[in-house]
């Protein structure tokens, strides 16, 4: 999240994991927590089998997001602020991945333009170009992508076939 400017269309977020394993790691050495968890998984196999799923583990932890500039939990933010936080997290991750590996990830952003106002949409398109990444953006309203004309390839999915869009 530090990869985002402190001010801009996508606010910085503070991210943490909250769950039993994280709590245990705060109170005991990781090697002890790992051993207890290994034993709990082994001891719980019959219970997990009966449930048809693993009942305990890191998948039970919650991702907790806070709007850093407002010092507010994401769940108390407006829907628009939550969407901006999520886009900021995705963009920050893509930027960090690119910096660390030399290759930005391919992004799939489903109905992203419909969820952003015009200013944030323009900012996102600019950031994606700056990242020089491959991004697939879906949407049902072509007008929301009109500012990308000449800079992006437009495709239409119709009855299971994909082809070039005639008038983006």
N, C-alpha and C positions, 0 to 999 in steps of 0.2 A: 504494500500500500504506500510505502515511502516513494514508490516510483511515480506517484501522482503529484502534481504541483499542490501546494497547500491551499491555493484558491483556484477555482475553476468550475467547470460544469459538473464534474464528478467528484464528490467529496471524498476525502480520505476516510478510511474506516479502520477501526481497531478490531482485530479478529482474535478470538480465542476458542478453545475447546473446553467444554465442561462435561464431566462425566466421572464415573467411578474410577477409571484408570488414571485420569488426570489428577483427581483428588489424591489417589494413592501415591502418585509420583511426587506430589508435593510433601508427602510425609515420610517417604522411605526411599532408599536407594533403588534405582531403576532395575538392577539385577534382582532384588528381592521382589519387586512388583511383578517383574516378568515371570519369575518362578511361581509366585502365587497364582498368577493368571493362567500359566500352563497347567497347574494342578486343577484349577477351577474348571478349565475346559475339559480336561480328562475326566474329572469327577461328574461333570454335567452332561456327558455324552448321551446317556439314556434319556435324560430329561429333554435334551435338544432333539433327539431322534423322535421322541413322542410328540414334541411340539412341531416338528417338521422344519425347524430353523434353529439357528444359534441364538440363545436367549441373552447371553452376556458377551460383552466385548466392546472394542472401540467403535463399532457401528452403532452403539447405543449412546454415544457421546453427542452432544449438541454443539453445533457451530454457532457461536455467539458473535454478533456483529454490532458495533457501536458507531454511530455517526460522530467522527472525531471533532469536527468544528462545533457541533452542538452539544457534545458530550452526552449524547442521548442514545439509548438502546434502539436498534433498528426497528424493533416491533412497535415502538412508540412514534416512529417517523411516519410521515404521510406516504401514501402509495408511490407518488412520484419520487420522493426522496429515497425510498427503498429501492426503486428501480435504478436510480442514479448511483446508489451505493453498489448495487450488484454489477452494473456496467463498469464502475470504477475498479472493482475487484478483478473482473475478467481482464480489463485492459492492463491493470498493474501486473497480473500474472503473466500475460503475454509479453509485456515489456521485460519483466524479470527473466523469463525463460529465454528470450532472445539475447539478453545480455550475458546470461550464464552459458548458453550452449552455442550461441552464434546463429541460431535458427529460431524464428518466431513460430509459434504453433499455428495450425490451421484453425480458424475460428468459425463456428456455426452459431449464428445469432438469429434465432427464430422470432419473427415478428418484432424485431428490435425497433424499427422505425416507428411503429404504431405506438410504442410505449414511451417515446421521448418527444418533448416539445421541439420546435424548429431549431432553437439555439443549441440544445444538447445533441440533436441529430447531426447538425453541421459539425459540431465539435467531435462527435464520434467518428464521422466520416474522415475528418482531418487527421485524427489520431491513428485510424487504421491505415491511412496512406503513409503517415510518418513511420509507423511500425514496419511498413513494407511487407505486410503479411497477406496471406491468402485468406479471405473472409467470404463465407457464404452467408448471405442475409436473405431470409425469406420474408415475404409480405404479400398481402392481398391488395394493397393500394399502391400501384406503381408511382403515383404522384409523389409519394413520400421519398422516393429514391431519385427523383428527377434531377437533383443537383449532381448526381454521379454520372449523368449522361456523358458519353465520350471518355469516361475514366473507368468504366466497369462494364462487364458483360452481363446482359440481362437475358434470363431464360424463363420460359413458361412451362409449368407442369400442367398437362391437360389430359385427363383420362389415362393416367399411367405413362404418358410419354413426355419426354423433355425435349424442348426445341427452343430456338432463338425467339425472343420476344420481337414482335413486328414493330410496335411503336412504344419504346420505353417511356 
